[in-house]
Amino acid sequence: MRIKLTTVPDQLLIKELTVINQGFFDQWEFVDQEADLVFEFEDDVDKYTYLRAYLTFLEDRFGRQQPWGLLTGMRPNKLIHSMKKRGASDVDIFQTLQDTYLVDHEKLDLLLNIANHQLNVLPDLHHLEKEISLYIGIPFCPSRCTYCTFAAYAHEPNKKWVTPFLEALLAEIHIVANHLKENNVKVTSIYLGGGTPTMLEVTALEKILTALRKNIPHYDKVREITVEAGRPDTITKEKMELLKSFNVSRISINPQTFNQETLDLIGRHHSADEIIQAFKLAKDIGIENVNMDLIVGLPDEEKTSLLVSLEELAKLQPESLTVHMLAFKRKSELTNERTLYAVTPKEVLKEMAEMTYDFAKQNDYVPYYLYRQKSISGNLENIGYAKKGYDGLYNILMMEEAQNILGLGVGASSKFLIGESVHNPKDLRTYIENYSEYAQRKLEILRISSKNDIRSFTYN
């Protein structure tokens, strides 16, 4: 679809127009001439008047309503929390989002329910800016999945880097922990991700956990420690016992799908049965909260495939469940080789999303966080669900940007309330050679952030 815009009041709007387009077209481009669609509108208007007119133009032209309206950013609930902090009532928030952003009733109810639930789970959510959370990036995996764009390296061809990476990470932990001790900064939550942290040998994993317990101030008061154990082929009894001994209360075992043909297609070299056995092992060891991730819209999967995965999840009943809609991320193999894979039609994706909503309700899962992506299939959303008392605290804190997040390790991002960020190198060698410089940079911004205590209310 070729689209001509006769006026664009702000070139920055192109990004938001692009996200709106995803709800209507599989492929499109903005052109200067020979267009299939022409949108004519005066340029002397504010941003949202223009965007509302554009969305209404497409909805009228194609007879299709977009439930998320103009909420094109990643963190819609951050907007709600910012309004709550300024004293707005739920009624006022509902009306504002409906009028300004053209969001439908169902999505508004979902957002408000999540925001209020988050405040029940973390009553001090709006007052945690003096504390921080830690993200530890461990970049090794058994293999690289076709949809992945994270800093992740297949272990076998890169195993020579494990020891120098571990040495660099332990040193970075020490640098950061010293600052936290000297300034009496408390840590609310710790998240070990990647990559697949459980790809490491037991001794290496123990060194990281020991360094955290030994160096992080008030370690015994950290509210939640999560470890990604996403690949079941990395999980052993010894590793689960180790995590339990370090008070790891939450892990993720991520099937993404229980269909073996799809697992093979997306590069996950394990069986569906291994997922089930890994889950049972973790529960036998006593891991309290096991999260499972599901991706809706993987290649060659439609409603019957999703039903298979939901039936398996119904048997296992993990304490928390994260449902992702497939996103065609720019640097993933899946996106670069998109023509080789079957893409699920938008209308079918919406029906599949409805299946996950129904499943969650029927199995006592409550939505506790939500985020969207500009490349998300069907212009839908990703939702984290949990049974009562098993919400992932780090996910709430990170997604709602309630406090400074310090990222350590390869590819880890640090995000600060003053709007600054520091991104550790994704390249192994670069990180190993420069971790100290990046650690000092993030600590300097943390000092500034702590002094200014500036809160950002920007929706993004």
WOCORDA-V841630 format. One record per helix or strand of 2 or more residues. SS is the DSSP state (~ for helix, > for strand). FROM is the first residue (numbers start at 1). TO is the last residue. Records with the same first field share a line. If there is no record, write none. Layout:
BEGIN
SS = FROM-TO ; FROM-TO
END
This chain:
BEGIN
> = 2-5 ; 29-31 ; 37-39 ; 132-138 ; 140-141 ; 153-154 ; 187-194 ; 224-228 ; 250-252 ; 289-296 ; 320-325 ; 366-371 ; 382-386 ; 404-409 ; 413-415 ; 421-423
~ = 13-22 ; 47-62 ; 76-85 ; 90-101 ; 105-121 ; 125-127 ; 155-158 ; 161-182 ; 197-199 ; 202-215 ; 219-221 ; 232-234 ; 237-245 ; 260-265 ; 272-285 ; 303-316 ; 333-336 ; 338-340 ; 346-362 ; 377-379 ; 393-399 ; 428-452
END
